């Protein structure tokens, strides 16, 4: 929830704009709102689960999948750092392939196809339909 709040704050400072004329922070702000909502949902669900104290350590390492969580957070920070350099299309495809392969392992065909289709759909919505400027990256695509 804290990271989602930080992303909302950053997006708000970049200028939100409107739905028909989104600013540079529009997507980041709403991404942060979604992250806060999903985190709050998980937090409430976790509070409802009754566990005996001896199982807590096992739950933390196995059910929460702490290593996957840390790796996803690290890759998201790397993605944000390299977003302008890689560009929207290449950056998103690489991020989504990682997520499809690591979080809930998929075959390479499903991971690559899902990443390409998702990225091109987002590109169509944000760049072509809404006219949002997206970084082209070092390859100049997009």
C-alpha angles and dihedrals in degrees: 000000000000093000090048089052091049090051091049090051092049092047092048091052090052091059122265101215117186135295091263094039106031119193126219092270097047097095094041093050094052092042087057091049090052091048091051091049094049092045091050090050091052092046093053092046091050091053091054094054112097113216134168113241095248091060095054095088092049092048092050095053101034112027098036090044094217095186092055090047093052093046092050091050091049092050092047090054089047090049092051091048094050098035096107094041096048096035130224099286101043094038094051094045092052092045094049094046088054092049094046092049100040109031099044105000114235130178116272091251093054093043096050095040092047092048094049095045093046093048095047090048091052090045091052093049099042103032107027101032102029097029095230115164110240126187115260095203129208093311092055095228122142 
